[in-house]
Amino acid sequence: MVYEYEKLYLELNAQFSGAVAAADLNFEEREKDHLYLEDANGELYSPSWYSLNFRASYSIKEQLLLSLGLENI
């Protein structure tokens, strides 16, 4: 979602990924046990996750821009 007004720019976005079961992991990924969690059966899986991000900028002058970004909030 983006909002712009004169010199102000605001952006809010979200990213989401559903869980990935062990059987659905790529063959090469199954060997990377340090990256994944174990389910009740000891099988590796990737849990679902989401990330919320916010960015803002304000044009002070034509050649001067103030920016702020907050990610994974």
N, C-alpha and C positions, 0 to 999 in steps of 0.2 A: 504494500500500500504506500503510495507516494502523495505528498502534499507539497505544493509549491505556491509561494505568495511573494511577489516582488523579489527580494534578495534572500529569502529564506527557503530552504529545501529540507524536508523531513521524509524519512523512509523507515518503514517498519516491515520486517518480513520474518517469516517462520519457515523452517525446514523440518521435515519429518521422514523417518524411515521406520518401517515396520520390522518386527522381529524376523530373523532368518534361522530356520531350524538347521540342525547339523546335516541332515540329508540334502538340504538345498545349498549348502556352502560349496563353493568351488573346490575342486580336489586339492589345489595348492594351498588354499586357505585353511584346510583342515589340519595342516601340519603346524600352523601358527597358534599354538595353544596359549601363548602369552597375550594374544589379542582378544580372546573370546571367553565367555563364561561357560560353566558346566551346568547342565540341567540335572534333574533328580536322578537320571540314569547315567550320569557321567559323560554325556555327549556334549560336545561343544555347540554353542549357538551364539548368535548375535542378538542382543535384546533390542527392543524398539527404543527410539530416542527422538527428541525434538530439540531444536535450537531456535531461540528468539533473538533477533538482531535489530538494532536501532542505529540509524545514521542521521546526522544533521549537519548542515552547513549554512553559513551566512556570508554573503558577499559584502565585505566591509568597503572595499573600493574595487575598481575594475580589475586590478592586478593583485588583490589581497583577499584571500578566502579563508575563513575560520571553519575548521571541520572537527567533528566529534563522532566517534563510533563506539558503540557498546555491543559486543558480540557474546553469544552463548549466555544470555541472561535469563 
